[in-house]
């Protein structure tokens, strides 16, 4: 039989976007309700594509939710699918296992949740598909979890629902650790995986798929987020398409300031980079961006001296570009040109040598004598440098002034 189904995971319903609390320009409602908007998009896609059923492979919720409002929103969304004749199959993951309210919430009749006591098999009547799965009872069910799944049922399309990190090499905690070969041995036609928050087709034969999460929640969850739309033809997977369903998208922008020697040039490179980011990565959605200013530039010291002003300048450029991009963070990662660094080192060595030899003291003593005599007496109590000069400790004064001299010279180079 030919049919389509949707495979989603890691919805983390009502988990807020993180890292934006200090940035007042981001609408609070958008931060609070992004995951709800993504779930609404998932339901709309299921109805539009007329899928046979929806799979949710764990972490529907985000830990122990404080009120039934989160669960009630999910029930309302599932009721829309029930009206459209679409069934929903759910395994609970590690975050769901933390919630005591999850177990108390009555779900619509079209939602079938797999048992946490042992692996369970459901059959979808219209397509004859068999779905095998088990919910988490505790945060980590251990490495033997997948081993208990039954072998494929003969004569139909078999799907395994499993919340797992597989080998644990994808940047997530190694819950229900197992090897893809172990899953392939079950004989299923499709493995609907969850837990990894990035879309990944681990294997094509048989298909083992992480759909990623529905909505990126922080700066490490960049790019399009959504679900896998799977087409089955003659009981074989014909296509797997990732469909973006996120409401707001996270992205990173690397601004290359190599050889930039004017402030206006820095501004222009930031603008061009952000413009390209919005055009190429936003997909028409509001964009949360983490910007890194990098490269070898003569303006390195200028940037490092006043990071806060440059951070606000970068945000001003973003806001002038579009009202749909906000900066989560600006990172400063520039370096000074190597040649300039070598010259600076030579300058330091020369001055230090003159100070230690007494040559510089002899050179400036006469020039400073008249200047010192004109300085107001009240400065003696406020400036250790002036006091040292009056006492004739010129070498000590020169060593104290060396950093300021170096800074002034570098500022002159950048003017």
Order of alpha helices (4+ residues) and beta strands (2+ residues): beta-alpha-beta-alpha-beta-alpha-beta-beta-beta-beta-alpha-beta-beta-beta-beta-beta-beta-alpha-beta-alpha-alpha-beta-alpha-alpha-alpha-alpha
